Amino acid sequence: MPKIIKEFVADGKGCDSCESFTESMIFIGPKTSSKKYCEECVPEDDNTKEIKFVPCDAQFKCPEDHCGTELSSFREHTLGKCCSYASEENYTDDKYVYQKKVADRFDAAKRAEEVAGKEYRKAKLIAENAESKFNCFRAIRKNYQDAMATAFCEAAKDLEQMKIKEDMDEKLFCKVCFEVYDQNERKESAPTACGHKSCLKCLKSLPSKNCPTCRKDFEEIMIIF
């Protein structure tokens, strides 16, 4: 049966399946939601009684650039009545060869589009899963990072407190005997030569009068407290 592809239509809607035209177009289903098919695409398993055959009312254009006829009916177009060149047998043959070539390319492009669509949807799903996994691990990493920052801050505060305590403790006991200073023989004292502090008892009992901290010489009369 003659069939015209959509590339030659000037006005009119083709088959809902292949977008082409045949001499009769078939409408299936209720009027408000019917489907339109060409004679080749009518579903064989459609048992509905609401089937209507309507002559093709689309308008077509001649592929010949020099044709003087603007539009032609389905029959005029298929018979090549629009111009003298279209009526020649070789042109009619060439026209349908071209139509078939375009139709074949359309089918190939449609199949390629479907394959690419499946690949796209698959790749999109993989990308979405990867993004979800990435966001999940990023959130976990951030939680650990925040926990580490909190732990480091607390450790720094602890070290600072320990340093303050050590500094305070150093002022409370002798660096030689490690006894706590008192107001008697353990009185806080220092040689005037260097000023390094120890208890009075340790400074007096040193066999050689050298500062326990810097080893500088001093005499007992140089001890201040």
HUGI-V322684 format. One record per backbone hydrogen bond with DSSP energy under -1.0 kcal/mol. CO is the residue of the C=O (numbers start at 1). NH is the residue of the N-H. If there is no record, write none. Layout:
# HUGI-V322684
CO_NH / CO_NH
This chain:
# HUGI-V322684
4_21 / 5_8 / 6_9 / 8_61 / 11_59 / 15_19 / 20_15 / 21_4 / 23_56 / 25_54 / 26_37 / 27_52 / 28_35 / 35_28 / 36_16 / 37_26 / 49_51 / 50_29 / 52_27 / 54_25 / 59_10 / 59_11 / 60_72 / 64_67 / 72_60 / 73_77 / 74_78 / 75_79 / 76_81 / 83_87 / 88_92 / 89_93 / 90_94 / 91_95 / 92_96 / 93_97 / 94_98 / 95_99 / 96_100 / 97_101 / 98_102 / 99_103 / 100_104 / 101_105 / 102_106 / 103_107 / 104_108 / 105_109 / 106_110 / 107_111 / 108_112 / 109_113 / 110_114 / 111_115 / 112_116 / 113_117 / 114_118 / 115_119 / 116_120 / 117_121 / 118_122 / 119_123 / 120_124 / 121_125 / 122_126 / 123_127 / 124_128 / 125_129 / 126_130 / 127_131 / 128_132 / 129_133 / 130_134 / 131_135 / 132_136 / 133_137 / 134_138 / 135_139 / 136_140 / 137_141 / 138_142 / 139_143 / 140_144 / 141_145 / 142_146 / 143_147 / 144_148 / 145_149 / 146_150 / 147_151 / 148_152 / 149_153 / 150_154 / 151_155 / 152_156 / 153_157 / 154_158 / 155_159 / 156_160 / 157_161 / 158_162 / 159_163 / 160_164 / 161_165 / 162_166 / 163_167 / 164_168 / 165_169 / 166_170 / 169_172 / 169_173 / 172_181 / 179_174 / 184_187 / 185_201 / 187_200 / 189_198 / 190_224 / 191_195 / 198_189 / 199_203 / 200_204 / 201_205 / 208_210 / 209_218 / 211_215 / 216_211 / 219_222 / 220_223 / 222_192 / 224_190
